[in-house]
Amino acid sequence: MVDYNLLPYQQELLEKARAFTKEHITPHAVELDRADEIPMDLLQKAYEAGLMNLHIPKEAGGPGYSLLDETLVSESTGYGDAGCATAIMCNNLAFAPLVIGATIEQLQKYIKPLITGEKVKLGAFCLTEREAGSDAAATKTMAVKEGDEWVINGRKCWITNSPKADIFTVFAQTDPSKGYKGMAVFMVPKSAGVEIGHIENKIGQKASAQAEVIFENVYVPEDCLVGEVGKGFHIAMKTLDKTRAGIAAIASGVAQRCVDEASKFAITRKQFGTKIAKFQGIGFMLADMQARALAAHHLTRYAAWLADNHINNSTESAIAKFVASDNAMQNAIDAIQIMGGYGYAEEYGMGVIFRGAKLLQIYEGTNQVQRLVVMSNLKKRAKTLDTGFKLHYDGVDAPDHTWLPEERKK
C-alpha cells in the first residue's frame, strides 16, 4: 500500500513498525494465540523499539508523537495480529486521559518513571463496568474525599492489560446525584491495593488480556485526581474520540492482511486446471476486499489528522471505527471463503485473524454505539442546514405545485 504525505520521521516509524511486525508478530500469531496470555517478551521488544507510549509529551519523558503517528504503528502491528496490536496500543488508551487532563507535573511524577525505565510497564484504562458498558455515564465505582486523599471503591470489567498493569486510569463517580457531571478520573498505582479478579476467556485476541479490576478502600493522594471533579465524563469522551482512530488502524491492518492472504492463495490454488484468481467470482471478491481495506485506511488517517489539528472528529472517528472494523470482519469472512478448507484449518492462521477481527467491532464502543454517535451529530448538524430546497415535511401545508406542467397538476 502506497503511503503519501508522510514526513521523513513518520516514514521511518512506519518502516520500523512494519519490520517489527514481520519479524516478531506475523510468524508467531498462531502460537501467541494458543499461549493465551499477554506476551510480555514481545511487548518488551516493542518498548525497546520505540513503538509504545508514543503520545506522551517530551516534557514527561515521551517522544511527543501525534495520533497519526500512533496509527502508523497500530495499522502495522494489526496486520500481524489484532491481539498483539491491542496489547501494544492500550498504553496509548490508558495514558490518553492523563495527557488530556493531567498537568505536566503529574505526568512527570506518575507516568515518566513507567515509560523511561529498562522494563516495559503497562497502563490500564478503567471505564467499563458490568452495568456501564456502552452507557459509560452509569458508572457506579465511587471516589470519596477523605482529608487529603481519595478513597475508591468499585469494580471494573473487561479492562485490557490489567493483569500486568502498573497503573490504572480509573473513572469514578464522586456525586451520584449529579449523574455524569459527578464523574472524575484518577491515576491509581497498582501498589495502592488494586486487585485483579476474573480474567476473561475469549475466543480471540488472546495475546491481549481483559480482566475484572477490584477497588476496595483503595487510597490515593489528592494529586492523583486528573483535571477537575465533574470533568471525568468529558475526558472519557474526548479520549475515545481520539483513540477510536487507533482501533480503526488495527482494523485497517487486519483488512489488508486478509486481502494479501486471500490473493496470495488465489494465484496459486488451482481448480478445473485454472488458478482460482482467474475466476471472475473470486476476482470480484478480492477487488471488494481491497476497496474495503483502502476505505478503512483512508478514513483512519483522516480521523487522526483531524484530531492532531484540533478539529472536532467525533463523527469521523466513529465512522472510521465502525467502517474499518466492519470491513476487517467482512474481509476475514471472504478470505476464509476464498481459501476454503485451508482457510478453515487452524494451522493456516485465518482462524486467528477471523476471531481477532470480531472483537474490533465490539470493544471501545460497539459499532452500534458508533452509529448512534454519528446519528446524534447528524441531527445536530441538520438543524443548522440550508440545503436550498424549501419543502413542507410536516404534512400540514400543501407543497407548492404551481411550477408543474398542467398535465402534472391533474
N, C-alpha and C positions, 0 to 999 in steps of 0.2 A: 504494500500500500504506500503510495507516494505521500510524503509529508511536505507541507508547504508553510511558508512564513514562520518558520522556527528560527529563533536566534541560535547562534553557534553553541551556547551553553546548553540550550534545550535539545539540540540535535545530539550533543554529546551525552546528555542524560538519557535520551531515548535509546541511543545505541547501547549504552551501558545496561539499561533495563532489559533490552531485548537479548543481549548476550548473557546476562544473568539468568534469564528465564530459559534460554536454550540449554544452558549448562546444568542448572540446578533444579528446575521445576518440571519442564516438559517431559524429560526422560523418566522422571520418578513419580509422576502424578498417580499412577495406579498403586504403587507401593505406599505412597503417602496416604492415599485414601484407605487402604487396608490397615495402616497403622492406627488410624482413628485417634490422633492426638495432635496437639499443636507442635509443629516441627521446629523446636527451639534452635536446633543446629542450623536449619535453613534461615530462620529469622536472624540469627547471629551473623550469617554471611550477608544477608540483605542489609543489615545495620552497618556492617563494616564496609559495604559497597556504597554507602551513602544513599540508600533507597528508602529510608524511613525518616519520619519526623520532618518532612520537607518544609512544612509551612510555619515552623517555629521561627520567630524573629531572630535575627542575628544577635540582638542585644541579650537574648536569653539562651544563646549557645547554638541556635539552629541555623540553617542555611538561608532562611527567609525566602523560600521559593513561592511561586504563585500556585493557584488552584489548577491552572492549565498545566503547569509543570507536574503536579501530582497526577493528573490524568494520564500523562505520558507513561508513568510508571505503572499505574493501575491497569491500563489497557494492555501493556506489555506482559505483566505478570498474569493478568486474567487469561491471556492467550494460553499460558501454560497450565493453569489450574485455578479455578474460581476460589476454592478454599484457601489456597496459599495466598492469593491476591487479597482476599478478605482479611486474613491474619496480618498481612503487611500493612494494609491500608487502614485498619481500625485504630491504629495510634493516631492517624490523622483525625478520625472521627472523635476519639476520646479527648484529644487536645484542642480541637477546634473551638468548643465553647470557652476555653480558657484564653485562647488567642483573641477571641471576640470580646470577652468581658473582663478578663483579669488585667491587673497592672503589670508593667514590666518587672517591678519588684517581686510580685507574687510568682511570676514565671521563673525568675532567677532563683527564687528560694525553693520552689516545689518541683519545677519541671527541668530546669537546667541540669541538676545532678542526675536525672534519669536519662538524659539524651547525650551526655558528654563522657560517660564512663566507658570502660572497656567492654562491658557486657550489655547486651540488649535488655531494655526494660520496657514493659508493656503498660499501656493505659487501657481503661475500660469505660465505655460510655453507658451510663446507667440511667435510662429513661423508662424503659418498658416495665410494666407490672402485669400481674395476672388479670387485673380488671382495667388496665390502662395500657392497651397496645396502640391501636390506631387512634384511640381517644386519649392522647397524651395528657390532656388537661385534667383527667380523672385521677391523677397521681395521689396515692394515699400515704406514701412514705413521708414521715414528719420530721421537721427540724425545729427544735425549741431552743431558744436562747437561755443560757444559764450563766450569769456573770459575764465573763469574757470568753465563753466557749459556746459552741453549738452541740446539742445532743441529737443524734439522728437515729430514728427507729423506723424499720420497714423492710420490705423485701422487693427486690428487683428480679426480673427473669429474662431469659434469652440474651444475656449480656456477653457479647463476643470478647474472647481473650481473657475473660475474668479469672479462670483457674490459675493463670500465670501472671496476673496483673499486679503491679506495684502501687498504682494509684487509680482511683476511681472518680470519675466525674459524675456527681450524683445530683439528680433533680429531685427536690423535696418540697413539700407544702409547709408553709410557715403559719398560714391562717386560712383554715378551710372555708371560713365564711366569705372569703374574697374570691374563691374559685381559682381560675388560672392566674389571676392577678396577685395571688398569695404565694406563687411558686418562687423558689430561689435555687441556685446551683452552687455546689460546693466541691472543692478538691479534697478528697478523702484518702489519705495514705493507707495502704494495707495494714501497716503497723498500728493503726488506731483501733484495731479489733474487728476488721471486716472478715466475715466468714463466707465460705463458698458452700452452697447447697447442692441441689440436684444438677448434674451435668446432663444435658440433653443428648439423647442417642438419635442422631439424624440419619436420613437416608443419603445425604450428600454433603459436599463441602466439609469433609471430615478433617481436613487439615486446619480448620478453624474450630474453636470450641465455644459453645454457648452454655451458660450455667446460671443458676439462681444465685443471687448475691444477698446476703443477710446482714442487716444492720441492727444490732441490739445494744442500745445505750452506747453508741459509738460517739466519743467526744472528739471534737476537732477545734483548734484555735479559731478565734474570731476572724483572722486573716485568711481562713480557708473559704470564706464566702467570696464568690466570684460576682463582681458587679454589685447591684443593689438588690435588696429584698423586694420581691414582686416583679423582677425582670427575668426570672428563670424561664418562663414560657416563651418570652420574646427571644431570648438567647437560644433556646432549643429550636425554635422555628427558623431562626437565622442560620443556625448551624446546619440544619437539614437542607435548607435551600442551597448551601454551599456544597455539602458533602454528597448530595444525590448525584452530582456530576461524577464523583468517584465510583459509585455503583454503576452508573451508566458506562463509565470507562471499562470497568471489569467486564460488563456485558458485551461491550464492543469487541473486546479481545476474544471472548468466547464465541461470538458470532463469526468473527473472521477465522478462528481456528476450525470451526465446523465447515466453513467453505473450503478451506485448504485440505482438510482431511477427506472430505467427500469428493472434491475434484481430483485429488491425487489418486484416490481409489478408482474413480470413474475412467481415468485414462489408462489404467492397467487391467481392470477387470473386463473379461470378455464373456459375452453371451451370444449365441447364434452366430459365432465366428466373428463378432464385431465388438470393439471396445464400447462399453455402455455409454461413454461420454458422447458418442456419435448419435445416440438415440435422442430424438427431439424432446421427448418427455423428460429425460434426465437433464438435458441441456437447459431446458426452461427452468427446472427446479434449481439448478446451480446459478443461473442468472438471477433468479429471485432471491436466492440466499446472499449473493454478493451485493445486491441492491439493499437488502436489509442491513448487512454489515456496514456498508458505506453510510447509510442513513444514520445508524447508531453513532458511528464515528464522528460525523459532522455535527450532529445535534449535541453530542457531548462537548466537543471543542467550543461550540458557540455558547453553551450554558456556562462553561468555565470562564470563557473570555468576558462574558457579561459581569460575572462576579468579580473578576480581577479588576474590572474597570468601574466598580462600584455602581453598577446599573442593576436595578431590581431584576432578579432572574427567577422569581418564584414560579412563573408559568413555564419558562424554558427549561428549568432544571427538572420540574415534574414531568414534562413531556420527554425530555432526554432519558429520564429514568424508566418510564413505563414503555416507551418505544424501544429503547435499547434492550431491556430485559425480555420484553415480549419477542423481539426479533431473535435474541440469542436462543430462547426456548424453541421457537419455530425452526430455527436453523439446526438445532440439535436433533429435533424430530426428523427433519428432512434428511440430515446426514445419515442417521441410522437407517432410514428407509432406502436411501441410495446404496448403502453398504450392505443391506440385507442382513443375513445371518452373522457376517463379520462385525457389523455394527452392534448387533445384539449380544455378542460374546464379550464377556468381561475382560478377557486378556488383551483385546484390541483398544480398550480405553474409552470408547464412546459412551459407555455407561457412566463413567466418572464425569465426563463433560455434561451429559444429559441431566444427571442428578444435581450437579452444581448449578446448572442454568436455572433450574426451577426455583431455588431459593432466592435468586436475584429478583424474582417477581414478587417476593413476599417481604423480605426484610427492608429496614429503613423506610417504612411506609409502603404498604401493599400498593399494587398498581391501581386498585380501585380507589384508594385514598389519593393517589396522584391525580387521577381523573377528577376527583372531587375538587382538588386544589385548582386545577385548570378551569373547571366549570365555574367555581366561585369567582375566580379572577375575570373570566369572560363576562359574567353577569355584571360585575362592577364596571367593566370597560364599556359594555353595551349601553349603559345609562348615559354615557357621555358621547356616544357616536352620532354623527350626522352622515348617513350613508348617501344622501341625495334623494332617496325615494320618500315620498310623503304618502304612506299607505295607512289605512284605518285597520288596525289589528284587533280592536276590541269588539268589533261586530256591531257597534251601536250606530255609527254614522255610515251611510252607504258610500262606497267609493265613487269617485267622480269618473263617469264613463263618457263624458262629453267628447273626448278625443277619439272615440272609436268610430269606425265607419258605420253608416246607417244600418247595413245588414247585420252587423255585430250587436248593435244596441237591442235588436229584437231578441 
